[in-house]
């Protein structure tokens, strides 16, 4: 039985996908046991209803119970109606990961400071309590289901990332995201292999009891179908999917561009999530260039993290230079701040931003400017003119595909 079907040039036939899912779930010991499905929220492009339907058909009459939990991380919770739509209206209990509720979590152990220092290459040395949604701990079998694509914190999303930070307590979220910020998004995004953040996540996952598997998929952005599907342990299936996603979700340019106009789709409803339109293009923008995020539907910087309005956006070195002031602030918010500010430096003359970040949205001008970003009036924006400009790259559906310069490909082991 093959553990992967499809590939970079394929689009899997739905019947073949269904047979693949059936074969692998048939091979699991599920009779009379409880099953937890860990799924992404609506910020990820994925034919989840198709996958869930195949899984439920494969486990019907076998499991004692089956529930799905949405790996929100710290994203906004989904309404019951939207959660039902997420899984295609399947007869399945779908729960939000209630990250704001302490009763959500079970403590499964601790990563000691010396282990964190080893994993992080000496960048961090802190004890980290490992807490996770107790549904995973209480279930006999957990299966992670979701897409793999380039990611600004960990290199490539998917696999154990659906547990940490997807179902994680704030401790591991903060440490993992700040570690990614110390490495920098520009350095880590789209990097194959086990990055320091991936190693930290896998170490935390190793502390979680129970049986776990993963169905990792790579989505074809053109059709919404699947290039590939891989089943196995979270590490094995993730690694197989990365090999495909590195070929399908990275676009290479020969030369840098002076400007990128990222059109942010509706699936990102605040700048916290919509900032992916910057992360995925930063590597191809020339020094002194600009990225304009165009999002008429976005009204907030971070709906679930209002403190970001006061924190603002800064480079990594700014926070390190003022660590006594900022070390008590949630490190996940510090990380988000650095990721959207992008590569930059800080010295006695202040901050120096490599790429100008401009926001054209429904966020008030004073909020944008106070947050240390540049403001563009939506009514003054001429996307057609930018499209005709050879120095500008316009991306109609920003946030999924990573853009890299061919001369700086990081398609190697970290």
C-alpha positions as CSV (number, residue, x, y, z in Angstrom):
1,X,0.0,0.0,0.0
2,X,1.4,3.3,-1.1
3,X,1.8,6.0,1.6
4,X,1.5,8.8,-0.9
5,X,-0.6,9.3,-4.1
6,X,-0.2,12.1,-6.6
7,X,2.7,14.4,-7.1
8,X,3.7,17.9,-8.2
9,X,2.2,17.5,-11.7
10,X,-0.9,15.5,-10.7
11,X,-4.4,16.3,-9.6
12,X,-5.8,13.4,-7.8
13,X,-9.1,11.9,-9.0
14,X,-11.7,12.0,-6.2
15,X,-12.3,8.3,-6.5
16,X,-8.6,7.5,-6.1
17,X,-8.5,9.8,-3.1
18,X,-11.4,8.0,-1.5
19,X,-9.8,4.6,-2.0
20,X,-6.5,5.9,-0.6
21,X,-8.2,7.1,2.6
22,X,-10.3,3.9,2.9
23,X,-7.2,1.7,2.6
24,X,-5.2,3.6,5.2
25,X,-8.1,4.0,7.7
26,X,-9.0,0.3,7.3
27,X,-5.5,-0.5,8.4
28,X,-5.9,1.4,11.7
29,X,-7.1,-0.3,14.9
30,X,-10.2,1.8,15.4
31,X,-12.9,-0.7,16.4
32,X,-14.6,0.5,19.6
33,X,-12.1,3.4,20.0
34,X,-12.5,7.1,20.2
35,X,-11.2,9.1,17.2
36,X,-10.2,12.8,17.2
37,X,-9.8,14.6,13.8
38,X,-7.6,17.7,13.9
39,X,-8.5,20.1,11.1
40,X,-7.5,23.6,9.9
41,X,-9.8,26.6,10.0
42,X,-11.0,28.5,7.0
43,X,-7.7,30.5,6.6
44,X,-6.3,27.4,4.8
45,X,-7.3,26.5,1.3
46,X,-8.3,22.8,1.4
47,X,-11.1,20.5,0.1
48,X,-11.8,19.5,3.6
49,X,-15.4,18.4,3.0
50,X,-14.1,15.8,0.5
51,X,-11.5,14.5,2.9
52,X,-13.9,14.4,5.9
53,X,-16.5,12.6,3.9
54,X,-14.0,9.9,2.9
55,X,-12.8,9.6,6.5
56,X,-16.3,9.3,8.0
57,X,-17.2,6.7,5.4
58,X,-14.1,4.7,6.3
59,X,-14.7,4.7,10.0
60,X,-18.5,4.4,10.1
61,X,-19.7,1.6,12.4
62,X,-16.2,1.1,13.7
63,X,-15.3,3.9,16.1
64,X,-17.0,4.5,19.5
65,X,-17.0,8.2,18.8
66,X,-15.6,10.7,16.3
67,X,-15.1,14.4,16.9
68,X,-13.2,17.1,15.0
69,X,-11.4,20.0,16.6
70,X,-10.3,23.1,14.7
71,X,-6.7,23.9,15.2
72,X,-7.1,27.6,15.7
73,X,-3.8,28.4,17.3
74,X,-4.9,31.9,18.4
75,X,-7.2,32.6,15.4
76,X,-10.8,33.7,15.9
77,X,-13.3,30.9,16.7
78,X,-15.6,29.8,14.0
79,X,-19.4,30.1,14.4
80,X,-21.4,26.8,14.5
81,X,-22.7,27.5,11.0
82,X,-19.2,28.2,9.6
83,X,-17.8,25.2,11.4
84,X,-20.5,23.0,9.8
85,X,-19.7,24.5,6.4
86,X,-16.0,23.8,7.0
87,X,-16.6,20.1,7.0
88,X,-19.3,20.2,4.3
89,X,-22.2,19.8,6.6
90,X,-21.1,16.3,7.7
91,X,-22.8,14.6,10.6
92,X,-19.8,15.3,12.9
93,X,-19.3,17.3,16.1
94,X,-16.9,20.1,15.3
95,X,-15.3,22.0,18.2
96,X,-13.2,25.1,18.2
97,X,-9.9,24.9,20.0
98,X,-10.9,27.2,22.9
99,X,-7.4,28.7,23.4
100,X,-8.8,31.4,25.7
101,X,-10.2,28.9,28.2
102,X,-7.8,27.3,30.7
103,X,-10.1,24.3,31.0
104,X,-9.3,23.4,27.4
105,X,-5.9,22.2,28.2
106,X,-4.1,19.1,29.6
107,X,-0.5,19.4,30.7
108,X,1.6,16.7,29.2
109,X,5.1,17.6,30.4
110,X,7.8,20.3,30.1
111,X,10.7,21.0,27.7
112,X,13.6,22.0,30.0
113,X,15.7,25.0,29.3
114,X,18.8,23.0,28.3
115,X,16.7,21.1,25.7
116,X,15.2,24.3,24.3
117,X,18.7,25.7,24.1
118,X,19.9,22.7,22.2
119,X,17.0,22.7,19.8
120,X,17.2,26.5,19.2
121,X,20.9,26.6,18.6
122,X,21.4,28.6,21.7
123,X,18.9,31.3,20.7
124,X,16.6,30.6,23.7
125,X,17.1,28.9,27.0
126,X,13.7,28.7,28.9
127,X,11.6,26.1,30.5
128,X,8.4,25.5,28.5
129,X,5.3,23.9,29.9
130,X,3.6,21.8,27.2
131,X,-0.1,22.0,27.3
132,X,-2.5,20.8,24.6
133,X,-6.2,20.5,24.0
134,X,-7.4,17.7,26.2
135,X,-9.5,16.1,23.5
136,X,-6.3,14.8,21.9
137,X,-5.1,13.4,25.3
138,X,-8.5,11.8,26.0
139,X,-9.0,10.3,22.5
140,X,-7.6,6.8,21.7
141,X,-6.5,7.8,18.2
142,X,-5.9,11.2,16.7
143,X,-5.6,11.9,13.0
144,X,-4.3,15.3,11.7
145,X,-5.9,16.3,8.4
146,X,-4.7,19.4,6.5
147,X,-2.6,21.0,3.9
148,X,1.2,21.6,3.8
149,X,2.6,24.8,2.3
150,X,5.3,27.3,3.0
151,X,5.0,29.0,6.4
152,X,6.7,32.0,8.0
153,X,7.4,30.6,11.4
154,X,8.2,26.9,10.9
155,X,9.3,26.6,7.2
156,X,6.4,24.5,6.0
157,X,3.1,24.1,7.7
158,X,1.4,20.8,8.5
159,X,2.1,17.7,10.5
160,X,2.7,18.3,14.2
161,X,2.2,22.0,13.7
162,X,-1.6,21.2,13.9
163,X,-0.9,20.3,17.5
164,X,1.6,23.0,18.3
165,X,0.6,25.8,17.9
166,X,-2.7,24.6,16.5
167,X,-4.0,23.1,19.7
168,X,-1.4,24.4,22.0
169,X,-1.3,26.4,25.3
170,X,0.2,29.9,25.1
171,X,3.6,28.8,26.4
172,X,4.7,26.8,23.4
173,X,3.0,29.2,21.0
174,X,5.0,32.1,22.4
175,X,8.3,30.3,22.5
176,X,8.0,28.7,19.1
177,X,6.9,31.9,17.4
178,X,9.6,34.0,19.0
179,X,12.2,31.4,18.0
180,X,11.0,31.8,14.4
181,X,11.2,35.6,14.7
182,X,14.8,35.3,16.0
183,X,15.7,33.2,12.9
184,X,13.5,35.7,10.9
185,X,10.6,34.9,8.6
186,X,12.7,35.7,5.5
187,X,15.3,33.1,6.4
188,X,12.9,30.3,7.5
189,X,9.9,30.5,5.2
190,X,9.9,27.7,2.6
191,X,12.9,25.9,4.1
192,X,12.7,22.2,3.7
193,X,13.8,19.9,6.5
194,X,13.7,20.3,10.2
195,X,14.1,23.9,11.1
196,X,14.7,24.9,14.8
197,X,11.0,25.7,15.2
198,X,9.9,22.3,13.6
199,X,12.3,20.5,16.0
200,X,10.8,22.3,19.0
201,X,7.3,21.4,17.8
202,X,8.2,17.7,17.3
203,X,9.8,17.6,20.7
204,X,6.6,18.9,22.3
205,X,4.5,16.4,20.3
206,X,6.7,13.6,21.5
207,X,5.4,14.3,25.1
208,X,1.7,13.9,24.1
209,X,0.3,10.4,24.9
210,X,-1.8,8.4,22.5
211,X,-1.8,7.1,19.0
212,X,-1.4,9.7,16.2
213,X,-1.4,9.7,12.4
214,X,-1.6,12.4,9.8
215,X,-3.2,12.8,6.4
216,X,-1.1,15.6,4.8
217,X,-2.3,17.0,1.5
218,X,-1.0,19.5,-1.0
219,X,-3.7,21.6,-2.6
220,X,-3.6,22.6,-6.3
221,X,-4.3,26.4,-6.1
222,X,-5.6,26.4,-9.7
223,X,-8.3,23.8,-9.3
224,X,-8.8,23.5,-5.5
225,X,-8.2,19.8,-5.9
226,X,-5.2,17.9,-4.5
227,X,-1.7,17.5,-6.0
228,X,-0.9,14.8,-3.4
229,X,-2.0,13.1,-0.2
230,X,0.3,11.3,2.2
231,X,-0.6,9.1,5.2
232,X,1.6,8.0,8.1
233,X,3.1,9.4,11.2
234,X,2.8,13.2,11.5
235,X,6.6,13.5,10.7
236,X,6.6,11.0,7.8
237,X,3.5,12.2,6.0
238,X,4.5,15.9,6.5
239,X,8.0,15.2,5.0
240,X,6.4,13.5,2.0
241,X,4.0,16.4,1.5
242,X,6.9,19.0,1.8
243,X,8.6,17.4,-1.2
244,X,5.5,18.1,-3.3
245,X,4.7,21.5,-1.8
246,X,8.2,22.8,-2.4
247,X,7.6,22.3,-6.1
248,X,4.0,23.5,-6.3
249,X,3.9,26.4,-3.9
250,X,7.1,28.3,-4.6
251,X,7.3,30.6,-7.6
252,X,10.8,31.6,-8.6
253,X,11.8,35.0,-10.1
254,X,15.1,35.6,-11.8
255,X,15.3,39.2,-10.6
256,X,13.9,41.2,-7.6
257,X,11.0,43.5,-8.1
258,X,10.6,47.0,-6.7
259,X,7.0,46.6,-5.7
260,X,4.5,43.9,-4.9
261,X,0.8,44.5,-4.7
262,X,-0.8,41.7,-2.7
263,X,-4.6,41.4,-3.1
264,X,-5.7,39.8,0.2
265,X,-8.5,37.3,-0.1
266,X,-11.6,37.3,2.2
267,X,-10.4,34.2,4.0
268,X,-8.1,36.4,6.0
269,X,-10.3,38.7,8.0
270,X,-7.7,40.8,9.9
271,X,-4.1,41.8,9.4
272,X,-2.9,39.1,11.8
273,X,-3.8,36.5,9.2
274,X,-3.8,38.7,6.1
275,X,-0.1,39.5,6.7
276,X,0.7,36.3,4.8
277,X,0.4,38.5,1.7
278,X,3.6,40.1,2.9
279,X,5.5,37.1,4.3
280,X,5.1,35.2,1.0
281,X,6.6,37.9,-1.1
282,X,9.2,39.6,1.1
283,X,12.1,37.5,-0.4
284,X,11.6,38.9,-3.9
285,X,11.4,42.6,-3.1
286,X,14.5,44.7,-3.8
287,X,16.1,46.6,-0.9
288,X,14.2,49.9,-0.6
289,X,11.1,48.4,-2.4
290,X,7.5,48.2,-1.2
291,X,4.8,45.7,-0.6
292,X,1.2,47.0,-0.6
293,X,-1.4,44.9,1.1
294,X,-4.8,45.6,-0.5
295,X,-7.6,44.4,1.7
296,X,-10.8,46.5,1.5
297,X,-12.6,44.0,3.8
298,X,-10.1,44.2,6.7
299,X,-11.0,46.5,9.5
300,X,-8.7,45.4,12.3
301,X,-5.0,44.8,12.9
302,X,-5.6,41.7,15.1
303,X,-9.1,41.0,16.2
304,X,-7.9,38.4,18.8
305,X,-4.9,40.4,19.8
306,X,-5.9,44.0,20.3
307,X,-2.6,44.7,22.1
308,X,-0.9,44.7,18.7
309,X,-2.3,48.2,18.1
310,X,-0.3,49.5,21.0
311,X,2.7,47.3,20.4
312,X,3.0,48.3,16.7
313,X,5.3,46.7,14.2
314,X,9.1,46.6,14.6
315,X,12.1,44.7,13.5
316,X,13.6,41.9,15.6
317,X,16.6,44.0,16.6
318,X,14.4,46.8,18.0
319,X,12.8,44.3,20.5
320,X,16.2,42.8,21.4
321,X,17.6,46.3,22.1
322,X,14.6,47.0,24.4
323,X,14.2,43.5,25.9
324,X,13.7,44.8,29.4
325,X,10.7,46.7,28.2
326,X,9.2,44.0,26.0
327,X,10.2,40.6,27.4
328,X,7.0,40.4,29.5
329,X,4.8,41.1,26.4
330,X,3.3,37.9,24.8
331,X,6.1,36.6,22.6
332,X,3.7,35.5,19.9
333,X,2.7,39.1,19.4
334,X,6.3,40.2,19.3
335,X,6.9,37.6,16.6
336,X,3.9,38.7,14.5
337,X,5.2,42.3,14.8
338,X,8.6,41.4,13.4
339,X,7.2,39.2,10.7
340,X,5.1,42.0,9.1
341,X,7.8,44.7,9.6
342,X,10.1,42.4,7.8
343,X,13.9,42.4,7.7
344,X,15.4,45.5,9.2
345,X,18.0,46.9,11.6
346,X,18.0,49.0,14.7
347,X,20.8,51.3,15.9
348,X,21.2,54.7,17.6
349,X,19.6,56.4,14.6
350,X,16.4,54.3,15.0
351,X,14.8,51.5,12.9
352,X,15.7,50.9,9.3
353,X,13.2,48.9,7.3
354,X,14.5,46.9,4.3
355,X,11.1,46.9,2.5
356,X,8.3,49.5,3.0
357,X,5.1,47.9,4.1
358,X,1.9,49.8,3.1
359,X,-1.6,49.0,4.0
360,X,-4.6,49.7,1.8
361,X,-7.6,48.6,3.8
362,X,-10.6,49.7,5.9
363,X,-8.3,50.0,9.0
364,X,-8.3,53.7,10.0
365,X,-5.3,55.7,8.9
366,X,-4.4,56.8,12.4
367,X,-4.3,53.1,13.5
368,X,-2.1,52.1,10.6
369,X,0.4,55.0,11.1
370,X,0.5,54.6,14.9
371,X,1.4,50.9,14.4
372,X,4.5,52.0,12.4
373,X,3.1,51.0,9.0
374,X,2.5,53.1,5.9
375,X,-1.0,54.0,4.9
376,X,-2.4,54.0,1.3
377,X,-5.9,55.4,0.6
378,X,-7.9,52.7,-1.1
379,X,-9.7,55.1,-3.4
380,X,-6.3,56.3,-4.8
381,X,-5.1,52.8,-5.6
382,X,-4.9,52.0,-9.3
383,X,-4.3,48.2,-9.5
384,X,-4.5,48.3,-13.3
385,X,-1.7,50.8,-13.5
386,X,0.4,48.6,-11.2
387,X,-0.3,45.6,-13.3
388,X,1.1,47.4,-16.4
389,X,4.2,48.4,-14.5
390,X,7.1,46.0,-15.3
391,X,8.7,46.7,-11.9
392,X,5.5,45.7,-10.0
393,X,4.3,42.2,-9.3
394,X,0.5,42.0,-8.7
395,X,-0.7,38.9,-6.9
396,X,-4.5,38.4,-7.1
397,X,-4.9,35.8,-4.4
398,X,-2.0,36.4,-2.0
399,X,-1.0,34.3,1.0
400,X,-0.6,30.7,-0.3
401,X,2.3,30.8,-2.8
402,X,5.8,31.7,-1.7
403,X,7.9,33.9,-4.1
404,X,11.6,33.4,-4.0
405,X,14.6,34.5,-6.1
406,X,16.1,31.7,-8.0
407,X,19.6,32.6,-6.8
408,X,18.6,32.3,-3.1
409,X,16.6,29.1,-3.1
410,X,16.6,27.4,0.3
411,X,15.3,24.1,-1.0
412,X,17.8,22.2,1.1
413,X,17.9,20.7,4.6
414,X,18.1,23.4,7.3
